[in-house]
Amino acid sequence: MNERITVDAGVCHGKPCITGTRIMVSNILNLLAHGASVDEVLEGYPRLTREDVHAALAYAEAVIEDEEVILTAV
């Protein structure tokens, strides 16, 4: 896992966060998914760096890459 992302059961109910913050990866992804630019994310979360935002995207990509899809007949 990227050193910029932490998963700790005692922080944000174990949701992946940017290390040293309580900023959840899902919050960053939600903003980006709804059209915010990286610069807008950084304005909203001044503690973040551009590398943190990229780490959140890389984390999401890794989770999806490892996902197993089971197709069922309908």
N, C-alpha and C positions, 0 to 999 in steps of 0.2 A: 504494500500500500504506500502511497505517496506520503512523505513526512509532513506535508501541509494539511493532510486530512487525518482526523482523529475520531475513533469510535470508542466511546467510554460510557458504560452503563450509567454512570453517575452524572453525565452531562447530556442535557436535552433528550433524556429517555433513551440514550444509546444511539441516537441518530448521528450520522456522519456530520462532523463540523470542521470548520477551518481550525487548525491547531492553535490553541491559546485563546480561542474566542468561543462564544456560544452561537456563532453564525452558522446555521445549518446549510449543508450543500444544497438541500432541497429549496431553500429560500433563494439562493443564487440562481439555480436552474429555473425556478418559477419566474423570476424577473426576466431572465433571458428569453424564456419561452413566450413571454407576453410582450416581447418586442423591445425590452430595454437593451441599450448598448452596454458594452463593458464599462465605458466611462460613466454611464448613469448608475450602474451597480456600484462602482467605486465612490460616486458622490453620495449614494445612499448609505454606504458602509465605509466610512473613511478609514477604518482600521485595516481594510483589505488592501491587498496589492493586486496588480494585474496577474501576477503569477498564481495568487490564490484562486482567482476566477478561473484561470486555465486549469488549475489542479482540480477544481470542482467539475469541470467539463470532462477531464481525463478520468476522474473517478466514475462518473456516470457512464462513460464509454466502457470502462473496464467491467462494471457491474452488468451492463447489457451484453457485453461480449461473453461473459461467463454464464449468462442466463440459459437455461435449458427449456426449450419449447416442446411441449408434448401435444401433438395434433390428435384430435379425436374425430371420428366419423360423426356426421350429423344426420 
